[in-house]
């Protein structure tokens, strides 16, 4: 039954994005189905948003349909299968015709905020199409496919820690440790593979060069007057090594004769990139990785509350500017070094502020049934850390509530940072989830009970401050008055009901 439901969702989405011939690529991340399109004009945005399984749509480098964690991983294979089946059945079918205007803009019960949010997102996308931000997006594309493994191994590591601390199932603990640590010990290889693939090189050559970093035999090699350590430089070294390998490979493809390409190009790529990695990149990346870990710990140990306030309050604006993608390699480096990233629980407070703000909007606008329906449908996803429906459907188009939501995130971040400064240091063993979905991934030095309590306290502060700031300061009197009224469709329905009731009363005989 579950498979049928996921296939039905995929089947409902496919015609609304222009059909199989309009699809150029299909992928997914933690929460979104990412589709490459040939013709953007064929997409029926409003009809997509109206589907029960769709939490929202976001247009970036790809067209992204927010389905939520878990669901997207099940719907994507069904969507891919439907596209392949349709292409196999009609391989020469012409591109789908543009939908009639009436179908593309079918009347829906909405207050226009979702459309405003989409327009804001589109405008921000145009501003973010700078070479630097596009480069950051490509860096993020390297790490996003690794997130499921990080989550799975992170949860197993947490379970292993609980069993170790409780003294339970000692025979199972080593097996769980191997499962949790195996991927992390080889993460540099996966980063190198994805880097070469993303930047146009041969993926396996990128992985081969990155594998040098984790090979135990590097301990016999001296660089800069000291022996190397296996894994030195970590994911940053693997990223740099694979980028270099791509450039060497492209140079070889231009200059090596075709008859010798199959022998010479891979050999020179691994040889040149490998030597530079061993006698330069590993040392430099190792120093950079150590500096990142030291700075993150120092930042929260000395300026905890203030640092948390700034990080929690500014994270969503960073997301809108496209700069948050620079944090992904930093998160991964911290996880590789200490087993968890101390930054993610603080940044997750931004989502808590959005939830609190949305609840305040719900209570401030009791007569706006359309907006209240949107909030009720988006809140469950918001509690689980999927914030796009609330951001682009509620707070951002309204203006002030987005700012007051960021204030809530700042307060929650300050609470987490203060507790860190006072000695309760903890973080997330994986990246991707936030909100309540982050609880299974928490780890720290103070024990799980204290760690969970502090994180829950941060969420509560974010909810409460986001709610209070939005309820009291999120609306001007004019805006509140204009929004706190039923939509035309709701008013028409209400009038019809009144008319019907009056007619019934008039037909009742008097005695």
C-alpha positions as MATLAB code, in Angstrom:
seq = 'XXXXXXXXXXXXXXXXXXXXXXXXXXXXXXXXXXXXXXXXXXXXXXXXXXXXXXXXXXXXXXXXXXXXXXXXXXXXXXXXXXXXXXXXXXXXXXXXXXXXXXXXXXXXXXXXXXXXXXXXXXXXXXXXXXXXXXXXXXXXXXXXXXXXXXXXXXXXXXXXXXXXXXXXXXXXXXXXXXXXXXXXXXXXXXXXXXXXXXXXXXXXXXXXXXXXXXXXXXXXXXXXXXXXXXXXXXXXXXXXXXXXXXXXXXXXXXXXXXXXXXXXXXXXXXXXXXXXXXXXXXXXXXXXXXXXXXXXXXXXXXXXXXXXXXXXXXXXXXXXXXXXXXXXXXXXXXXXXXXXXXXXXXXXXXXXXXXXXXXXXXXXXXXXXXXXXXXXXXXXXXXXXXXXXXXXXXXXXXXXXXXXXXXXXXXXXXXXXXXXXXXXXXXXXXXXXXXXXXXXXXXXXXXXXXXXXXXXXXXXXXXXXXXXXXXXXXXXXXXXXXXXXXXXXXXXXXXXXXXXXXXXXXXXXXX';
ca = [
       0.000    0.000    0.000;
       2.859    2.373    0.837;
       4.442    1.755   -2.573;
       1.114    2.481   -4.263;
       0.849    5.764   -2.353;
       4.362    6.849   -3.353;
       3.741    5.890   -6.973;
       0.465    7.822   -6.933;
       2.323   10.884   -5.651;
       4.931   10.548   -8.401;
       2.197   10.058  -11.005;
       0.428   13.203   -9.802;
       3.618   15.272   -9.975;
       4.834   14.153  -13.409;
       2.207   15.841  -15.644;
       2.389   19.018  -13.575;
       6.090   19.466  -14.378;
       5.524   19.129  -18.126;
       5.634   15.367  -18.544;
       8.587   13.009  -19.053;
       9.965   14.826  -22.087;
      10.410   17.998  -20.056;
      12.684   16.258  -17.522;
      16.454   16.593  -17.984;
      17.624   15.261  -14.600;
      16.212   13.759  -11.397;
      17.794   13.743   -7.950;
      16.805   14.238   -4.355;
      18.260   15.548   -1.113;
      16.967   15.191    2.448;
      13.575   16.763    1.804;
      13.280   17.767   -1.861;
      12.765   16.117   -5.238;
      15.136   18.050   -7.516;
      14.166   18.113  -11.193;
      16.075   19.569  -14.125;
      13.665   21.048  -16.684;
      13.915   21.747  -20.393;
      11.077   24.292  -20.375;
      10.213   26.026  -17.110;
       6.986   27.462  -18.548;
       5.371   24.003  -18.685;
       5.325   23.689  -14.882;
       2.003   24.275  -13.102;
       3.222   25.707   -9.783;
      -0.117   26.282   -8.094;
      -1.433   22.842   -8.995;
       1.753   21.293   -7.578;
       1.378   23.192   -4.311;
      -2.199   21.919   -4.066;
      -1.128   18.261   -4.043;
      -1.540   16.772   -0.527;
       1.985   15.321   -0.438;
       3.689   18.548   -1.552;
       4.820   20.893    1.229;
       6.060   23.577   -1.133;
       8.131   24.269   -4.225;
      11.448   26.100   -4.488;
      13.192   27.172   -7.686;
      16.975   27.239   -7.597;
      19.501   25.667   -9.953;
      16.897   22.885  -10.259;
      13.139   22.854   -9.702;
      12.693   21.529   -6.160;
       9.499   19.970   -4.793;
       9.473   19.739   -0.995;
       8.101   16.329    0.054;
       9.727   15.931    3.465;
      12.295   13.496    4.926;
      11.619    9.838    4.231;
       8.879   10.547    1.699;
      11.225   12.034   -0.885;
      13.499    8.968   -0.792;
      10.501    6.763   -1.604;
       8.818    8.965   -4.189;
      11.969    9.684   -6.224;
      12.541    6.079   -7.441;
       8.867    5.849   -8.405;
       9.147    9.168  -10.266;
      12.265    7.966  -12.091;
      10.517    4.708  -13.010;
       7.483    6.543  -14.402;
       9.687    8.798  -16.522;
      11.605    5.825  -17.908;
       8.419    3.874  -18.604;
       6.864    6.817  -20.426;
       9.973    7.375  -22.543;
      10.206    3.683  -23.394;
       6.558    3.577  -24.424;
       6.818    6.693  -26.608;
      10.501    7.374  -27.362;
       9.742    9.795  -30.181;
       6.884   11.659  -28.531;
       7.122   15.414  -29.046;
       7.539   17.703  -26.035;
       4.387   18.281  -24.070;
       2.338   21.251  -25.193;
       2.007   24.172  -22.881;
      -1.091   23.820  -20.692;
      -4.020   26.111  -21.398;
      -4.039   29.236  -19.328;
      -7.138   28.097  -17.503;
      -5.521   24.802  -16.506;
      -2.213   26.360  -15.553;
      -3.909   28.850  -13.322;
      -6.817   26.854  -11.979;
      -8.593   28.685   -9.214;
      -7.323   27.606   -5.820;
      -8.166   28.626   -2.292;
      -5.161   30.788   -1.408;
      -4.407   34.278   -0.159;
      -1.546   34.939   -2.541;
       1.238   34.646    0.034;
       2.639   31.515   -1.568;
       2.874   33.333   -4.899;
       4.621   36.270   -3.229;
       7.036   33.871   -1.531;
       7.836   32.245   -4.866;
       8.428   35.651   -6.431;
      10.768   36.614   -3.613;
      12.607   33.332   -4.002;
      12.977   33.870   -7.737;
      14.285   37.398   -7.228;
      16.768   36.152   -4.641;
      17.870   33.399   -6.995;
      18.768   35.968   -9.639;
      20.833   37.903   -7.088;
      22.589   34.725   -5.964;
      23.764   33.705   -9.449;
      27.270   35.029   -8.846;
      30.355   32.929   -9.655;
      31.281   32.621   -5.972;
      27.823   31.489   -4.875;
      27.504   29.112   -7.808;
      30.851   27.621   -6.748;
      29.540   27.195   -3.190;
      26.463   25.473   -4.584;
      28.665   22.998   -6.429;
      30.631   22.350   -3.242;
      27.339   21.635   -1.477;
      26.402   19.210   -4.265;
      29.477   17.167   -3.340;
      28.360   16.648    0.252;
      24.562   16.378   -0.074;
      24.681   12.768   -1.416;
      26.699   11.803    1.690;
      24.019   12.938    4.140;
      22.023    9.654    4.297;
      25.175    7.731    5.254;
      26.117   10.398    7.800;
      22.683   10.138    9.377;
      22.602    6.343    9.441;
      26.116    6.019   10.843;
      25.455    8.864   13.283;
      22.408    7.196   14.782;
      24.289    3.890   15.066;
      27.132    5.742   16.809;
      24.640    7.221   19.265;
      23.110    3.801   19.953;
      26.582    2.374   20.442;
      27.368    5.127   22.943;
      24.224    4.387   24.949;
      25.004    0.656   25.069;
      28.600    1.372   26.078;
      27.594    3.733   28.888;
      24.925    1.350   30.197;
      27.161   -1.710   29.923;
      24.571   -3.546   27.839;
      25.224   -6.101   25.070;
      29.035   -5.935   25.203;
      29.314   -8.448   22.375;
      27.383   -6.130   20.033;
      29.272   -2.913   20.846;
      32.351   -3.638   18.680;
      30.124   -4.512   15.725;
      28.171   -1.261   16.065;
      31.432    0.675   16.382;
      32.634   -0.825   13.116;
      29.368    0.085   11.361;
      29.430    3.638   12.692;
      33.110    4.278   11.982;
      33.638    2.480    8.672;
      32.079    5.175    6.522;
      33.751    8.030    8.396;
      37.165    6.398    8.023;
      36.725    6.435    4.237;
      34.672    9.609    3.794;
      37.602   11.291    2.046;
      37.300    8.749   -0.788;
      33.606    9.517   -1.288;
      34.307   13.253   -1.236;
      37.002   12.837   -3.867;
      34.709   10.727   -6.043;
      31.838   13.237   -5.854;
      34.161   16.196   -6.392;
      35.539   14.838   -9.657;
      32.030   13.940  -10.805;
      30.658   17.412   -9.988;
      33.486   19.307  -11.693;
      33.578   17.291  -14.892;
      36.371   14.784  -14.272;
      36.411   11.000  -14.065;
      34.827   10.217  -10.708;
      36.892    7.128   -9.957;
      40.143    9.040  -10.510;
      39.029   11.639   -7.979;
      38.327    8.834   -5.522;
      41.690    7.210   -6.247;
      43.615   10.406   -5.508;
      41.587   11.076   -2.347;
      42.212    7.497   -1.175;
      45.890    8.382   -0.784;
      44.931   10.540    2.196;
      43.490    7.649    4.219;
      46.071    5.013    3.194;
      47.961    3.833    6.339;
      51.273    3.804    4.457;
      51.440    7.604    4.332;
      52.808    7.437    7.891;
      56.165    6.487    6.334;
      56.320    9.717    4.308;
      57.824   12.954    5.631;
      56.441   16.297    4.485;
      57.574   19.687    5.802;
      59.955   17.950    8.176;
      57.446   15.668    9.905;
      55.723   12.375    9.091;
      52.233   12.419    7.673;
      49.300   10.869    9.480;
      46.671    8.727    7.737;
      43.601   10.900    7.242;
      45.530   14.149    7.687;
      43.646   16.924    5.926;
      40.419   14.938    5.929;
      37.584   16.042    3.676;
      39.239   19.380    2.887;
      42.343   17.613    1.638;
      40.228   15.196   -0.398;
      38.292   18.099   -1.902;
      41.468   19.932   -2.893;
      43.145   16.767   -4.208;
      40.178   15.841   -6.393;
      39.856   19.381   -7.757;
      43.518   19.232   -8.734;
      42.990   15.798  -10.307;
      40.172   17.180  -12.463;
      42.405   19.950  -13.777;
      45.279   17.559  -14.504;
      42.933   15.158  -16.272;
      41.442   17.917  -18.436;
      44.935   19.105  -19.369;
      45.898   15.558  -20.346;
      42.766   15.137  -22.459;
      43.806   18.198  -24.470;
      47.446   17.272  -25.058;
      47.827   13.485  -24.884;
      47.321   11.691  -28.253;
      44.132    9.640  -28.401;
      46.071    6.439  -28.988;
      47.846    6.875  -25.648;
      45.027    8.505  -23.691;
      43.761    5.358  -21.982;
      47.234    4.682  -20.542;
      48.797    8.095  -20.054;
      45.905   10.252  -18.797;
      44.899    8.225  -15.705;
      48.567    7.575  -14.865;
      49.579   11.237  -15.001;
      46.390   12.292  -13.202;
      47.038   10.030  -10.214;
      50.818   10.578  -10.254;
      50.876   14.380  -10.421;
      47.865   14.922   -8.156;
      49.106   12.267   -5.738;
      52.553   13.822   -5.364;
      51.106   17.300   -4.799;
      48.659   15.851   -2.277;
      51.344   14.014   -0.313;
      53.909   16.796   -0.307;
      51.637   19.804    0.070;
      47.870   19.479    0.222;
      47.678   17.000    3.107;
      49.771   19.233    5.350;
      47.980   22.459    4.395;
      44.503   20.930    4.628;
      45.430   19.368    7.966;
      46.380   22.766    9.338;
      43.152   24.284    7.997;
      41.025   21.486    9.484;
      42.698   21.851   12.868;
      42.142   25.610   12.758;
      38.418   25.130   12.007;
      37.974   22.786   14.960;
      39.939   25.025   17.299;
      38.054   28.140   16.242;
      34.615   26.535   16.582;
      35.377   25.295   20.089;
      36.943   28.608   21.097;
      34.026   30.591   19.694;
      31.436   28.752   21.793;
      33.635   28.389   24.865;
      34.383   32.111   25.111;
      31.527   33.910   23.386;
      28.867   31.234   23.708;
      25.687   33.255   24.222;
      26.631   36.033   21.798;
      27.971   33.610   19.192;
      24.798   31.538   19.455;
      22.644   34.646   19.128;
      24.425   35.740   15.947;
      24.477   32.270   14.363;
      20.873   31.446   15.228;
      19.582   34.843   14.156;
      21.454   35.164   10.877;
      21.260   31.610    9.583;
      18.073   32.037    7.522;
      19.318   35.273    5.902;
      22.503   33.354    5.050;
      20.343   30.660    3.456;
      18.551   33.276    1.381;
      21.904   34.701    0.259;
      23.181   31.241   -0.654;
      26.120   31.513    1.757;
      25.008   28.686    4.076;
      26.465   26.149    1.644;
      29.946   27.154    2.767;
      29.115   25.623    6.171;
      28.649   22.087    4.835;
      32.380   21.230    4.539;
      32.892   22.840    7.961;
      30.184   20.642    9.518;
      31.715   17.568    7.893;
      35.207   18.496    9.088;
      33.990   18.917   12.678;
      32.184   15.567   12.554;
      35.321   13.931   11.181;
      37.447   15.443   13.969;
      35.316   15.073   17.101;
      32.358   12.944   16.069;
      29.840   15.790   15.973;
      29.383   19.363   14.784;
      28.714   21.866   17.556;
      27.304   24.392   15.098;
      24.255   22.510   13.804;
      22.122   22.532   17.002;
      22.566   26.310   17.174;
      21.665   26.813   13.524;
      18.613   24.568   13.993;
      17.169   27.207   16.314;
      16.393   29.323   13.236;
      13.701   26.800   12.353;
      12.295   26.965   15.885;
      11.854   30.718   15.530;
       9.927   30.169   12.295;
       7.583   27.696   13.987;
       6.886   30.092   16.852;
       6.260   32.942   14.435;
       3.856   30.857   12.343;
       1.830   29.918   15.420;
       1.606   33.602   16.363;
       0.374   34.479   12.854;
      -2.254   31.755   13.225;
      -3.644   33.326   16.402;
      -3.311   36.926   15.238;
      -5.381   36.307   12.100;
      -8.384   34.253   13.313;
     -10.586   35.251   10.356;
      -8.077   34.457    7.587;
      -9.067   30.854    7.003;
      -6.831   30.361    3.963;
      -3.619   31.394    5.721;
      -4.537   29.445    8.870;
      -5.047   26.331    6.734;
      -1.616   26.818    5.182;
      -0.037   27.133    8.631;
      -1.793   24.056   10.011;
      -0.639   21.947    7.072;
       2.965   23.221    7.254;
       3.526   23.136   11.029;
       4.137   19.353   11.353;
       6.928   19.612    8.788;
       8.228   22.720   10.576;
       8.517   20.852   13.877;
      10.567   18.201   12.036;
      12.920   20.815   10.622;
      11.438   21.303    7.131;
      11.000   25.064    7.118;
      10.445   25.991    3.472;
       6.618   25.889    3.551;
       6.510   28.240    6.566;
       9.217   30.541    5.260;
       8.046   30.965    1.668;
       4.354   30.475    2.358;
       3.935   32.536    5.528;
       6.688   34.557    7.207;
       8.798   35.871    4.308;
       5.910   37.249    2.201;
       4.473   38.953    5.304;
       7.789   40.739    5.963;
       7.861   41.542    9.672;
       7.101   37.960   10.823;
      10.244   36.802    9.050;
      12.311   39.278   11.075;
      10.606   38.355   14.359;
      11.093   34.668   13.513;
      14.825   35.340   13.176;
      14.690   36.969   16.619;
      13.260   33.720   17.963;
      16.081   31.789   16.307;
      18.622   34.175   17.834;
      17.173   33.618   21.317;
      17.272   29.836   20.940;
      20.823   30.017   19.597;
      21.884   32.210   22.528;
      20.480   29.640   24.963;
      22.402   26.772   23.322;
      25.563   28.883   23.121;
      25.328   29.888   26.776;
      24.962   26.270   27.881;
      27.972   25.395   25.740;
      29.951   28.177   27.362;
      28.966   26.845   30.795;
      30.353   23.421   29.946;
      27.540   21.516   28.220;
      29.210   21.071   24.852;
      27.328   18.905   22.368;
      26.529   18.660   18.688;
      25.025   16.598   15.901;
      26.670   13.459   14.537;
      25.280   14.186   11.067;
      24.082   17.106    8.948;
      20.730   17.522    7.263;
      18.008   17.112    9.908;
      16.984   19.786   12.390;
      14.041   20.443   14.681;
      12.746   17.354   16.439;
      14.421   15.147   13.827;
      17.802   16.097   15.318;
      17.191   14.411   18.697;
      18.453   10.933   17.633;
      21.676   12.478   16.291;
      22.724   14.448   19.373;
      25.980   13.620   21.149;
      28.099   15.402   23.737;
      30.419   15.201   26.705;
      27.765   15.713   29.401;
      25.632   12.627   28.818;
      22.548   12.112   26.684;
      20.076   13.235   29.350;
      21.650   16.672   29.761;
      22.291   17.014   26.031;
      18.671   16.274   25.120;
      17.393   18.587   27.856;
      19.533   21.511   26.671;
      18.546   21.063   23.032;
      14.868   20.792   23.982;
      15.270   23.937   26.067;
      16.737   25.765   23.084;
      13.787   24.716   20.907;
      11.351   25.894   23.578;
      13.091   29.279   23.818;
      13.045   29.618   20.029;
       9.332   28.757   19.862;
       8.348   31.091   22.707;
      10.438   34.107   21.677;
       9.474   33.680   18.013;
       5.819   33.538   19.050;
       5.986   36.518   21.407;
       8.017   38.732   19.059;
       5.640   38.006   16.176;
       2.439   38.286   18.200;
       3.319   41.704   19.639;
       5.575   43.210   16.968;
       5.001   41.201   13.783;
       2.167   43.299   12.313;
       1.335   46.914   11.791;
      -2.266   47.782   12.638;
      -3.077   48.337    8.960;
      -1.535   45.030    7.862;
      -3.301   43.112   10.602;
      -6.650   44.675    9.664;
      -6.220   43.968    5.965;
      -5.195   40.345    6.507;
      -7.610   39.492    9.311;
     -10.591   38.934    7.074;
     -11.876   35.985    5.037;
     -10.900   35.595    1.411;
     -13.414   36.357   -1.333;
     -14.116   32.653   -1.818;
     -14.674   32.119    1.906;
     -16.910   35.200    2.066;
     -18.892   33.943   -0.926;
     -19.354   30.562    0.735;
     -20.469   32.240    3.948;
     -22.947   34.445    2.075;
     -24.358   31.407    0.283;
     -24.875   29.670    3.613;
     -26.645   32.703    5.069;
     -28.855   32.987    1.988;
     -29.701   29.301    2.170;
     -30.578   29.540    5.860;
     -32.764   32.595    5.294;
     -34.601   30.873    2.462;
     -35.283   27.864    4.644;
     -36.662   30.071    7.424;
     -38.981   31.851    4.987;
     -40.479   28.544    3.839;
     -41.349   27.417    7.354;
     -45.131   27.971    7.859;
     -46.086   30.231   10.736;
     -48.614   29.139   13.286;
];
